[in-house]
Amino acid sequence: MRLLPFFIFALVLLLPTYTQANQALSANAIYQQASQLRDQQKWAAAIASFKEGIQRYPQSLPLAVGLTMTLADAGDIDSARLQARKLHTQWPDQPDSYIAAAYVEFRDQKPHAALFFVDKAYTLAPQLAYVQREYIFALQRAGMPVPAFNLSEEHPDLLTPAQKRELKGDVLAERTRLATAPARPDSARFNIADRVLADYARTIAKWQLENQAHSDIIRLRIDRLSALHARKRYASIIQEYEALVEQGINVPDYALSVVASSYLTLREPEIATRLYERLLQTPEGEWRKPRRVDDEIGLYYALLESGRYDDALNVITQADERQPIWLYIPGQPERLPNPRKLDTALTHTMAYYALDDLEKAQSSLDEMVEKAPNNTVLRTARATVYRARGWPRAAERELQLAQTMTPRASDVEAGQAYTALQLQEWQQADMLISDLVTRYPEEPGVQALERDWHIHQRPELRIEAYRGLASDNPAVGNRDWGFDSAIYTSPFNHNWRAFAGAGQATASFDDENIDYRWQRAGLQWRSRAISVEAELSANRFGYGTKTGARLQGDIDLSDDWQLGLHGALLSRETPLRALKDNIRSNSTGIALRWAPHEKTSINMGLTYARFSDGNHRLLTLLMGRQRLLTQPTYQIDATLDLSFQRNTLHNANYFNPRSDLTVVPGLTFNQTLHRRYDTHWRHFVTLATGAYTQKGYGTGALISLGYGQRISLNKVLEAGLSITGTSRPYDGAREKELRIQFDLSYRF
């Protein structure tokens, strides 16, 4: 009993130490228990355990941080944010309170808000390794891999090798995105792309020495496709993509846009179509939505170049309808114009241009330019349509307005070059094309323009030939055939070309053959609004060699009107039967052409010929064409051929009516058989029926039916072959003839 007070005294002394130790152990035990429940994703039990611990130990920062993070894991973001604010209030100087708040924002998929809190933690304790690590991850998740990578380089032991490779991949991806941004000056536009491609090469070579880096190398190879696209290395993209596929690597959809675009650029539209269709089936997502418009426009062009015109028009029509005119951004009081709406609307409008409905394309562009007169893209597009409608001067004025707003824009300058070619402003075209090739040699549009210029610089061969298969009329004879050929030199001094040629015309009259042969040479001069050809010829038709001459000039009065003048000494239009008797003719004439647009044209001509036998011939011609129907693959035109002839000599030995009148309306049906880029193959049918009146012989019906084909290959060769059957009266007797004609133009 005497020892009892000593035991009580010792117990009193030891009680605070025991209680303190038990309290620390209990807080830690609760934290460990709650963390284990959290790891097992038993959110409710973990939250209850954390709350119980905080109730017993309200000053425990680990328990408060654990509760905050677990609430975020459970999806209760509002409660988690409320708990995070309590952390800031209770522990304002502790980095863990801000890291917990950052975790809440990370779970709510708000990486920039998360970075805001981690940045505060880093400011408080930049020396702590785990804070440095969280700061690197926050920067990476917020789309700022470059500063994250730089910080990781300062602390090389913070991240695992796999984490370092992932971060390096993000850095290269970020620099790849920057490579597509416009640069000033233009000469520096590929600097970023070249540097990032070199970095890709170094990194891939380095990682190939690491056993665990295979998947990371695959990621770099896929991401590098976009860097190659920014560098305009389309063939390299296709080569790498096909290598990946051959190796059994599944290229993800987000990387296929540049692959499809490359196939389209390299004129493989069918493959591009399949890729774009696969892309557009991908569900809307973080990467899908902003790229959808570009892929829809790409699919439109791929379908168009594949000849699927209806599908192409449907795709771009639906894409345009889906785009709103205005954007409403949260926090922005005023609505903003949607730039992608302009992209789809312009592409939709130019679809009608591509499908030959130029009138509709022009009407839409007129409305768009009226609403946005300072938009150079719209004005350049309208100039393109103007050129197609035969209005190069209107296109020139449109591009001059565009140039005042964007003097060095490549599309404006390319439009000016094409317009200069159409206007025969050769020196101006040369300067513009040379400048574009110097500045943008890798652009497919510039390469196509340069190729057109090189084709223009080539020599040219022209051939025209005919053969009468069944004919016995007084005008052309029987078994008639002939050809005319000429070779033009390459242009010199921009405006000049020399030419030389030969030809022959042969026919039989009353079983007697007539052969007419000629050789000719001369000069051609072409400049803005004026084209002139002058030639001398040597002609042989049975009376020695006779010298002839020809002068022809065409003057463009405006976009609608053209005037032609011509004169010939020893005209090759002299009838063969007249030449047989050494009767020659000289001629002169005038022609006027009115073509307000591509659908309508009227040609009027007046020719006066004086024959050496004293005959004077006056010939008046009028030919008209009016488009009735335009479809992507066929067109129907109405035609009218009207001619009037008067001769002063009544008893000539060649067909020489005192006067006659021909009126022949008709229809022409043109259909495209095959079209792929610069290759165009079509056929056509002509049907005409009218009347022929000859003084002294009355009026008779004239019927003509023809069929032909034309092909154009790569803008260097164009050829046509047609056969025409005609039934008509001559001197009151009905004659039938079947004639085949051929023409060719070849740049070599």
Secondary structure in CASP SS format (residue, H / E / C, confidence):
PFRMAT SS
TARGET T0000
AUTHOR 0000-0000-0000
METHOD secondary structure of the structure
MODEL  1
M C 1.00
R C 1.00
L C 1.00
L H 1.00
P H 1.00
F H 1.00
F H 1.00
I H 1.00
F H 1.00
A H 1.00
L H 1.00
V H 1.00
L H 1.00
L H 1.00
L H 1.00
P H 1.00
T H 1.00
Y H 1.00
T H 1.00
Q H 1.00
A H 1.00
N H 1.00
Q H 1.00
A H 1.00
L H 1.00
S H 1.00
A H 1.00
N H 1.00
A H 1.00
I H 1.00
Y H 1.00
Q H 1.00
Q H 1.00
A H 1.00
S H 1.00
Q H 1.00
L H 1.00
R H 1.00
D H 1.00
Q C 1.00
Q C 1.00
K C 1.00
W H 1.00
A H 1.00
A H 1.00
A H 1.00
I H 1.00
A H 1.00
S H 1.00
F H 1.00
K H 1.00
E H 1.00
G H 1.00
I H 1.00
Q H 1.00
R H 1.00
Y C 1.00
P C 1.00
Q C 1.00
S C 1.00
L H 1.00
P H 1.00
L H 1.00
A H 1.00
V H 1.00
G H 1.00
L H 1.00
T H 1.00
M H 1.00
T H 1.00
L H 1.00
A H 1.00
D H 1.00
A C 1.00
G C 1.00
D C 1.00
I H 1.00
D H 1.00
S H 1.00
A H 1.00
R H 1.00
L H 1.00
Q H 1.00
A H 1.00
R H 1.00
K H 1.00
L H 1.00
H H 1.00
T H 1.00
Q H 1.00
W C 1.00
P C 1.00
D C 1.00
Q C 1.00
P H 1.00
D H 1.00
S H 1.00
Y H 1.00
I H 1.00
A H 1.00
A H 1.00
A H 1.00
Y H 1.00
V H 1.00
E H 1.00
F H 1.00
R H 1.00
D C 1.00
Q C 1.00
K C 1.00
P H 1.00
H H 1.00
A H 1.00
A H 1.00
L H 1.00
F H 1.00
F H 1.00
V H 1.00
D H 1.00
K H 1.00
A H 1.00
Y H 1.00
T H 1.00
L H 1.00
A C 1.00
P C 1.00
Q C 1.00
L C 1.00
A H 1.00
Y H 1.00
V H 1.00
Q H 1.00
R H 1.00
E H 1.00
Y H 1.00
I H 1.00
F H 1.00
A H 1.00
L H 1.00
Q H 1.00
R H 1.00
A C 1.00
G C 1.00
M C 1.00
P H 1.00
V H 1.00
P H 1.00
A H 1.00
F H 1.00
N H 1.00
L H 1.00
S H 1.00
E H 1.00
E H 1.00
H C 1.00
P C 1.00
D C 1.00
L C 1.00
L C 1.00
T C 1.00
P H 1.00
A H 1.00
Q H 1.00
K H 1.00
R H 1.00
E H 1.00
L H 1.00
K H 1.00
G H 1.00
D H 1.00
V H 1.00
L H 1.00
A H 1.00
E H 1.00
R H 1.00
T H 1.00
R H 1.00
L H 1.00
A H 1.00
T C 1.00
A C 1.00
P C 1.00
A C 1.00
R C 1.00
P C 1.00
D H 1.00
S H 1.00
A H 1.00
R C 1.00
F C 1.00
N H 1.00
I H 1.00
A H 1.00
D H 1.00
R H 1.00
V H 1.00
L H 1.00
A H 1.00
D H 1.00
Y H 1.00
A H 1.00
R H 1.00
T H 1.00
I H 1.00
A H 1.00
K H 1.00
W H 1.00
Q C 1.00
L C 1.00
E C 1.00
N C 1.00
Q C 1.00
A C 1.00
H H 1.00
S H 1.00
D H 1.00
I H 1.00
I H 1.00
R H 1.00
L H 1.00
R H 1.00
I H 1.00
D H 1.00
R H 1.00
L H 1.00
S H 1.00
A H 1.00
L H 1.00
H H 1.00
A H 1.00
R C 1.00
K C 1.00
R C 1.00
Y H 1.00
A H 1.00
S H 1.00
I H 1.00
I H 1.00
Q H 1.00
E H 1.00
Y H 1.00
E H 1.00
A H 1.00
L H 1.00
V H 1.00
E H 1.00
Q C 1.00
G C 1.00
I C 1.00
N C 1.00
V C 1.00
P C 1.00
D H 1.00
Y H 1.00
A H 1.00
L H 1.00
S H 1.00
V H 1.00
V H 1.00
A H 1.00
S H 1.00
S H 1.00
Y H 1.00
L H 1.00
T H 1.00
L C 1.00
R C 1.00
E C 1.00
P H 1.00
E H 1.00
I H 1.00
A H 1.00
T H 1.00
R H 1.00
L H 1.00
Y H 1.00
E H 1.00
R H 1.00
L H 1.00
L H 1.00
Q C 1.00
T C 1.00
P C 1.00
E C 1.00
G C 1.00
E C 1.00
W C 1.00
R H 1.00
K H 1.00
P H 1.00
R H 1.00
R H 1.00
V H 1.00
D H 1.00
D H 1.00
E H 1.00
I H 1.00
G H 1.00
L H 1.00
Y H 1.00
Y H 1.00
A H 1.00
L H 1.00
L H 1.00
E H 1.00
S C 1.00
G C 1.00
R C 1.00
Y H 1.00
D H 1.00
D H 1.00
A H 1.00
L H 1.00
N H 1.00
V H 1.00
I H 1.00
T H 1.00
Q H 1.00
A H 1.00
D H 1.00
E H 1.00
R H 1.00
Q C 1.00
P C 1.00
I C 1.00
W E 1.00
L E 1.00
Y C 1.00
I C 1.00
P C 1.00
G C 1.00
Q C 1.00
P C 1.00
E C 1.00
R C 1.00
L E 1.00
P E 1.00
N C 1.00
P H 1.00
R H 1.00
K H 1.00
L H 1.00
D H 1.00
T H 1.00
A H 1.00
L H 1.00
T H 1.00
H H 1.00
T H 1.00
M H 1.00
A H 1.00
Y H 1.00
Y H 1.00
A H 1.00
L C 1.00
D C 1.00
D C 1.00
L H 1.00
E H 1.00
K H 1.00
A H 1.00
Q H 1.00
S H 1.00
S H 1.00
L H 1.00
D H 1.00
E H 1.00
M H 1.00
V H 1.00
E H 1.00
K H 1.00
A C 1.00
P C 1.00
N C 1.00
N C 1.00
T H 1.00
V H 1.00
L H 1.00
R H 1.00
T H 1.00
A H 1.00
R H 1.00
A H 1.00
T H 1.00
V H 1.00
Y H 1.00
R H 1.00
A H 1.00
R C 1.00
G C 1.00
W C 1.00
P H 1.00
R H 1.00
A H 1.00
A H 1.00
E H 1.00
R H 1.00
E H 1.00
L H 1.00
Q H 1.00
L H 1.00
A H 1.00
Q H 1.00
T H 1.00
M H 1.00
T C 1.00
P C 1.00
R C 1.00
A C 1.00
S H 1.00
D H 1.00
V H 1.00
E H 1.00
A H 1.00
G H 1.00
Q H 1.00
A H 1.00
Y H 1.00
T H 1.00
A H 1.00
L H 1.00
Q H 1.00
L C 1.00
Q C 1.00
E C 1.00
W H 1.00
Q H 1.00
Q H 1.00
A H 1.00
D H 1.00
M H 1.00
L H 1.00
I H 1.00
S H 1.00
D H 1.00
L H 1.00
V H 1.00
T H 1.00
R H 1.00
Y C 1.00
P C 1.00
E C 1.00
E C 1.00
P H 1.00
G H 1.00
V H 1.00
Q H 1.00
A H 1.00
L H 1.00
E H 1.00
R H 1.00
D H 1.00
W H 1.00
H H 1.00
I H 1.00
H H 1.00
Q C 1.00
R C 1.00
P C 1.00
E E 1.00
L E 1.00
R E 1.00
I E 1.00
E E 1.00
A E 1.00
Y E 1.00
R E 1.00
G E 1.00
L E 1.00
A E 1.00
S C 1.00
D C 1.00
N E 1.00
P C 1.00
A C 1.00
V C 1.00
G E 1.00
N E 1.00
R E 1.00
D E 1.00
W E 1.00
G E 1.00
F E 1.00
D E 1.00
S E 1.00
A E 1.00
I E 1.00
Y E 1.00
T C 1.00
S C 1.00
P C 1.00
F E 1.00
N C 1.00
H C 1.00
N C 1.00
W E 1.00
R E 1.00
A E 1.00
F E 1.00
A E 1.00
G E 1.00
A E 1.00
G E 1.00
Q E 1.00
A E 1.00
T E 1.00
A E 1.00
S E 1.00
F E 1.00
D C 1.00
D C 1.00
E E 1.00
N E 1.00
I E 1.00
D E 1.00
Y E 1.00
R E 1.00
W E 1.00
Q E 1.00
R E 1.00
A E 1.00
G E 1.00
L E 1.00
Q E 1.00
W E 1.00
R E 1.00
S E 1.00
R C 1.00
A C 1.00
I E 1.00
S E 1.00
V E 1.00
E E 1.00
A E 1.00
E E 1.00
L E 1.00
S E 1.00
A E 1.00
N E 1.00
R E 1.00
F C 1.00
G C 1.00
Y C 1.00
G C 1.00
T E 1.00
K E 1.00
T E 1.00
G E 1.00
A E 1.00
R E 1.00
L E 1.00
Q E 1.00
G E 1.00
D E 1.00
I E 1.00
D E 1.00
L C 1.00
S C 1.00
D C 1.00
D C 1.00
W E 1.00
Q E 1.00
L E 1.00
G E 1.00
L E 1.00
H E 1.00
G E 1.00
A E 1.00
L E 1.00
L C 1.00
S C 1.00
R C 1.00
E C 1.00
T C 1.00
P C 1.00
L H 1.00
R H 1.00
A H 1.00
L H 1.00
K H 1.00
D C 1.00
N C 1.00
I C 1.00
R C 1.00
S E 1.00
N E 1.00
S E 1.00
T E 1.00
G E 1.00
I E 1.00
A E 1.00
L E 1.00
R E 1.00
W E 1.00
A E 1.00
P E 1.00
H E 1.00
E C 1.00
K C 1.00
T E 1.00
S E 1.00
I E 1.00
N E 1.00
M E 1.00
G E 1.00
L E 1.00
T E 1.00
Y E 1.00
A E 1.00
R E 1.00
F E 1.00
S C 1.00
D C 1.00
G C 1.00
N C 1.00
H E 1.00
R E 1.00
L E 1.00
L E 1.00
T E 1.00
L E 1.00
L E 1.00
M E 1.00
G E 1.00
R E 1.00
Q E 1.00
R E 1.00
L E 1.00
L E 1.00
T E 1.00
Q C 1.00
P C 1.00
T C 1.00
Y E 1.00
Q E 1.00
I E 1.00
D E 1.00
A E 1.00
T E 1.00
L E 1.00
D E 1.00
L E 1.00
S E 1.00
F E 1.00
Q E 1.00
R E 1.00
N E 1.00
T C 1.00
L C 1.00
H C 1.00
N C 1.00
A C 1.00
N C 1.00
Y C 1.00
F C 1.00
N C 1.00
P C 1.00
R C 1.00
S E 1.00
D E 1.00
L E 1.00
T E 1.00
V E 1.00
V E 1.00
P E 1.00
G E 1.00
L E 1.00
T E 1.00
F E 1.00
N E 1.00
Q E 1.00
T E 1.00
L E 1.00
H E 1.00
R E 1.00
R E 1.00
Y C 1.00
D C 1.00
T E 1.00
H E 1.00
W E 1.00
R E 1.00
H E 1.00
F E 1.00
V E 1.00
T E 1.00
L E 1.00
A E 1.00
T E 1.00
G E 1.00
A E 1.00
Y E 1.00
T E 1.00
Q E 1.00
K C 1.00
G C 1.00
Y C 1.00
G E 1.00
T E 1.00
G E 1.00
A E 1.00
L E 1.00
I E 1.00
S E 1.00
L E 1.00
G E 1.00
Y E 1.00
G E 1.00
Q E 1.00
R E 1.00
I E 1.00
S E 1.00
L E 1.00
N C 1.00
K C 1.00
V C 1.00
L E 1.00
E E 1.00
A E 1.00
G E 1.00
L E 1.00
S E 1.00
I E 1.00
T E 1.00
G E 1.00
T E 1.00
S E 1.00
R E 1.00
P E 1.00
Y E 1.00
D C 1.00
G C 1.00
A E 1.00
R E 1.00
E E 1.00
K E 1.00
E E 1.00
L E 1.00
R E 1.00
I E 1.00
Q E 1.00
F E 1.00
D E 1.00
L E 1.00
S E 1.00
Y E 1.00
R E 1.00
F C 1.00
END
